[in-house]
C-alpha cells in the first residue's frame, strides 16, 4: 500500500498501520475485502474493495478503493485479472455497479480502465472531509 502512495505522490497522506489493515480486513466487523496477485508465493499486487449502496438502483455496489501491481510486475496482465475477478464478484453478488476513482493526471491508468470497458465520468467530483475539519463538522452535530 505504501507503494501505491509513492506512485500517486501521496505518501504525506499515508497513515495506515498494519494493525489498522488487520482490523479492517479480519476484525469483528470487516470494512473491506482484498484480492491479491501472487507470483511464486510473493504478493505483487492487490485490489482492496468494499460495498456501497445506490439508492437509484436499489442495490449495493462494489467500490474498488485500491488497485496496485508492483512496477516490476506490470504488463503481465495481473491488473486485468484482478479487475475481471472483481467484476465477476460484483455480478455474483448481484451488485448494480462496480466503480472506483482515478487521479486525473494518471493517463496510463485511465487508458487501461477505458480499454477494459470502464467509463471515466467527467462531471462527478469526490467530496472529502478529514482531520480537523471532520472533527469540527462532527462536533456541530449536536
Beta strands, then each sheet from edge to edge (+ up, - down):
strand 1: 33-39
strand 2: 42-54
strand 3: 59-69
strand 4: 98-100
sheet 1: 1+ 2- 3+ 4+
end
